[in-house]
Amino acid sequence: MSNKRASGLRAIGAESSKATSPIRRKRGFFEASVFSDWNAIVGPELGDQCVPMRLARGPEGEGGTLHVRVTGPLALELQHLEPQVIERINSFYGFRAIARLRMHQGPIASPIRKSSPIRPKAAPEELVALHEQLKSVTDPELRRALKTFGESVIARKSRHRSD
């Protein structure tokens, strides 16, 4: 058998990891961006209930342990989602940055919620016409849903007319 290296296609992730590991170790880009990009990595639902605390690097700067503060109710769920979260983190960065998560239960700061925009109101005469059209709907839940939907459509149309 020959020791000749097999030629052909190889995964770019495997090769880029080898090429960029000295730069990543020297510059420390990963540690800073895991905190700033956390919601983009794990999603807003999960990101609102857990936050990264610190990263214990593995050998050669890869395969580290990410310490995450988790709200009480989410701890068990996150334990079950650990493989998917690790996969998301590693695919986000394109190399095996994390090998495991270590969860710490505790309170986290609640995220700053944006206030909902003020919805424009529909004109009264258009609302009367909508109410007349919905008189024939017998199901009260369906009528309420159609009324809400109709009001939002009318309000949006009147807002675009005024712009």
N, C-alpha and C positions, 0 to 999 in steps of 0.2 A: 504494500500500500504506500501511496505517496502522501507526504505531509503537505502537499500542495493545497492551498486554500481554495475552497469551492468558490467559483465565480458565479455571478448571477445577482438576482435582486435580493436585497436585505432590507429589513425594516429600518426606516430612517431614525425612528425613536431610539433604537439600540445604539446606532452609530453616533447620533448627536449627543447622547448622554455621555459617552466617553470623551467626546471632543470638548464639551462645554463644562464638564465637572470641575476642572481647575479654576475656571472663571467664576462659576457659581460659588465655590468655596471661598475664593478670595473676596468677592464683592458682597456676598450675603444677600443677593437679590431675593431669594426665595423667602427668607424669614419675614422681611418687611411686606412683601406682597400677599402672603397668606392672610395677614390681618386686614389689609385694605381691600382685598378681593374676596373676602369670605362669603358674602351673600351671593356673589356671582358664581362662586364655586359650588356651594351646597344648596343654593336656592333660597328664596326669601322666607319660606315657611320654616325651614330648619335653621336658617341664619338668625331669625328673630329669637330663637330659644336656646341657642348655644353660641359661644364665642371662643376662638382660640386664645389660649393664655401664653403658651411658650412652646418652643420646639427643641427637643433634645435630639441633636444630630446623631445619625448613625455613622458607621465607618465610611470613610471616603465621601462624606457629605450626603449620602443617600440612605434611604431606608430608616429614617428617624422616627421618633415617637412624638406625636402632636398631643399636647395637653389641652383639653377642651373643658371649659366650664359649661355645665348643662343645668337647666332648670329641672327640678325634681321629676315632674311627670314625663319628661322627654328622655330621661336617662336610660330606661329600659328599652325604649324604642330605638334610641341611638346605638345601643349595644347590638341590637339586631341589624341595624343598618350600617354597621361599621365597615363591612367589606365594600359596600356601594359608595360610602363617603370617601374611603381611601382611594377607590378607583377614580372617583370624580376629581379628587385633589391631584392624583398622579397624572391623569389625562389632561387636566388643566395646564400643568407645568411641562408635560411631555417627557417626564422621567420619573423614576421611582423615588419620589421625595419622601413619602411617608410609608412606613411599614405597619404601624399600629397607632391606635388612638388610646389615650388614657383619659378617662372621664372623671371630672370633679364636680360633684353636685353643689350647687349654690345659686344664689340670686344673681341675675345679670341685669344690667341697666335696660330698661324698656326702650325699644327703638322709638325714634322721633317720628311720629305719624304726621303725614301731610294732611292739612285740613282739606275737606272735599270742596271743590269749586262750587260757587253759588250758581244754582241752576236757574236759568231764565224762566219766567212765568209765561204761560200762554195767554193770549188775548181772551177776555171773557166771552165774546160772541163765538169764538171758535170752540170754547169749552162747552157752550150750550149746544152747538151743533154735534159735537162728539157725544154728549149725553143723549141726545135724541137718537143718534145712530145705534147706541148701545142698549136702548130700551128693549129691543127684541131678544137680547141675550138673557136666557133664563137662569143659567148657573151663576150664582153670586161670585164665586171665586174667579171664574173666567171673566165676568164683567169687570171685576176689580183689576185684574191683570191687564185686560184690554184698555181700561180707562188710564191706568198708569202709563202703559206703553204709548197710547194715543196722545196723552198730555206731553210726554217727552218729545214725541215726533213733532207735534205742533210747536212746542217751545223752540226746538232746534231750527225749524223752518223760519219762525219769526225772527230768531237771532241772526240767521244768515241773510234775511231780507234787510235787516237794519245795518249790517256791516258794509 
